[in-house]
């Protein structure tokens, strides 16, 4: 479906009210091995979410799109710091394995969500 949408073909969406203009939405994915390191993952989260005007010339040449969301790391100890950065930059972060109850703090991690219960059982 993502490949179908990336071609700009709207027939998958069945939106008959729209004209036949190609869809401007593109889905991209960037995978980063966190190396099980909170520091390394944090540096990568900052790099990926950095606005274009703050990037150096080499990075700007890539014209990489900014993310829409982050999928969290496998460890809570890595997910927590990256969720701080993604939340500060306005991006939601979703995790399927980070269970630390620390991540339940919606003041500290306002845009964090998970697909499994936390260690606190919430």
C-alpha positions in Angstrom: 0.0 0.0 0.0 2.8 2.4 0.8 4.4 1.8 -2.6 1.0 2.4 -4.2 0.5 5.7 -2.3 4.0 6.8 -3.2 3.2 6.7 -6.9 0.5 9.3 -6.2 -2.2 6.9 -7.2 -5.4 7.8 -5.3 -7.6 4.8 -6.4 -6.5 3.0 -3.2 -8.1 5.7 -1.1 -11.4 5.8 -3.0 -11.6 9.5 -2.8 -14.0 10.3 -5.6 -14.4 13.9 -4.5 -10.8 14.7 -5.2 -9.6 15.6 -8.7 -7.2 13.3 -10.4 -4.1 15.2 -9.3 -1.2 13.0 -7.9 -1.2 12.8 -4.2 1.6 15.0 -2.7 2.0 12.7 0.4 5.1 10.5 0.3 6.0 7.9 2.9 9.7 7.4 3.7 11.5 5.3 6.2 15.0 5.7 7.7 16.3 3.0 9.9 19.0 3.7 12.5 20.7 1.0 14.5 20.8 2.4 18.0 23.7 0.1 19.0 21.8 -0.4 22.3 23.3 2.9 23.3 21.2 5.8 24.7 23.9 8.3 23.7 24.3 7.1 20.2 20.5 6.9 19.7 20.1 10.4 21.1 22.6 11.8 18.7 20.8 10.1 15.8 17.4 11.4 16.9 18.8 15.0 17.0 20.4 14.5 13.6 17.2 13.1 12.0 14.9 15.8 13.4 17.1 18.7 12.8 15.4 21.4 10.7 16.9 22.0 7.2 18.1 25.5 8.0 20.3 24.1 10.8 21.9 21.5 8.6 25.3 21.8 7.0 25.6 22.1 3.2 26.2 18.4 2.7 23.1 17.5 4.7 21.0 20.1 2.8 22.1 18.6 -0.5 20.4 15.3 0.5 17.1 17.1 0.8 16.0 14.4 3.2 12.4 14.8 4.4 11.9 15.5 8.0 10.2 12.6 9.9 6.5 12.5 10.8 7.1 10.2 13.7 9.7 8.0 15.4 9.4 4.3 16.2 11.1 3.7 19.5 14.1 1.5 20.2 13.8 -1.9 21.8 15.1 -0.8 25.2 13.4 1.6 27.6 16.8 3.0 28.5 17.3 4.0 24.8 13.7 5.0 24.1 13.5 7.5 27.0 16.1 9.9 25.8 15.1 9.7 22.2 11.5 10.3 23.2 12.6 13.5 25.0 14.1 14.8 21.8 11.3 13.7 19.5 8.7 15.2 21.9 10.6 18.5 22.1 10.7 18.6 18.3 6.9 17.9 18.1 7.1 14.3 16.8 5.2 11.4 18.3 7.2 8.3 19.3 5.7 4.9 19.4 7.3 1.8 21.0 6.3 -1.8 20.9 8.8 -3.0 23.5 9.8 -0.1 25.9 7.9 -1.0 29.2 9.6 1.4 31.7 7.0 3.1 34.0 9.1 6.2 33.6 7.7 6.6 30.1 4.2 7.0 31.6 5.0 10.5 32.6 3.0 12.6 30.1 4.7 15.9 31.2 8.2 14.5 30.5 7.1 12.4 27.5 4.1 14.1 26.0 4.2 12.5 22.6 5.2 9.0 23.7 2.9 6.0 23.2 3.3 2.3 23.3 1.5 -0.8 22.1 2.2 -2.9 25.2 1.5 -2.1 28.9 4.1 -0.5 31.0 5.8 -2.1 34.0 3.3 -0.3 36.2 0.5 -2.2 34.5 -1.2 0.9 33.0 
